[in-house]
Amino acid sequence: MNLENIQFQTIEHGTAEYKNAIALRESILRAPFGLSFSEAELLAEIAGRTTSASSSSSGSVGSNSTTNTNLVHPPSTTTMNPK
């Protein structure tokens, strides 16, 4: 992969790019364990930010290229922080 050609983008929830990112995450991270996203999990992602990094010329998630997606959730007030 040529690091000079990597394109980063923020993916808006509910768009075609977001659905492709979900399909990619589900096929790699969940399907091997017999899991899939629930509707509640997908709705909870609205509060987060989904990004992608792609080496394709189009920068599109799910194209024939190396793609990475990442979801970052805002901090929770109920999250425990180890000392």
C-alpha positions in Angstrom: 0.0 0.0 0.0 1.3 3.4 -0.9 0.9 5.6 2.2 0.9 8.7 0.1 -2.4 7.7 -1.6 -4.4 7.0 1.6 -7.7 9.0 1.7 -9.4 9.6 5.0 -13.1 10.6 5.3 -15.8 10.9 7.9 -18.8 8.8 7.1 -22.3 10.0 8.0 -24.6 7.6 9.7 -27.2 6.0 7.4 -25.5 6.8 4.1 -24.4 4.3 1.5 -20.8 4.6 2.7 -21.9 3.9 6.3 -23.8 0.8 5.2 -20.7 -0.4 3.3 -18.6 0.2 6.4 -21.1 -1.8 8.5 -21.1 -4.6 6.1 -17.2 -4.7 6.1 -17.1 -4.6 9.9 -19.8 -7.3 10.2 -18.1 -9.6 7.7 -14.7 -9.4 9.4 -15.4 -8.8 13.1 -18.8 -10.4 13.7 -19.7 -13.1 11.2 -16.8 -15.4 12.0 -18.3 -15.6 15.5 -21.9 -16.1 14.3 -22.8 -12.5 15.4 -24.4 -9.6 13.6 -25.3 -6.0 14.5 -28.6 -5.5 16.3 -30.8 -2.5 15.4 -30.1 -1.1 18.9 -26.4 -1.2 18.3 -26.7 0.5 15.0 -28.9 3.2 16.5 -26.3 3.8 19.3 -23.7 4.5 16.7 -25.5 7.8 15.8 -23.7 9.4 18.7 -20.3 8.3 17.4 -18.1 9.2 14.5 -17.3 6.7 11.8 -14.2 7.3 9.7 -12.6 5.3 6.9 -9.1 5.1 5.4 -8.8 3.8 1.9 -6.1 3.3 -0.6 -8.4 3.3 -3.6 -8.5 6.3 -6.0 -12.1 6.8 -5.3 -11.8 6.6 -1.5 -15.0 4.6 -1.3 -15.6 2.0 1.4 -16.2 -1.4 0.0 -14.4 -0.9 -3.3 -11.6 -3.2 -4.5 -9.0 -1.7 -2.2 -7.6 -1.9 1.2 -10.1 -0.1 3.5 -10.3 0.4 7.2 -13.3 1.8 9.2 -13.3 3.0 12.7 -16.1 4.1 15.1 -15.3 6.4 17.9 -17.9 6.9 20.6 -18.1 10.0 22.8 -17.0 9.4 26.4 -19.6 8.0 28.7 -20.3 9.3 32.2 -20.8 5.7 33.3 -17.4 4.5 32.0 -15.1 3.4 34.7 -11.5 4.6 34.4 -8.8 2.4 36.0 -6.3 4.2 38.2 
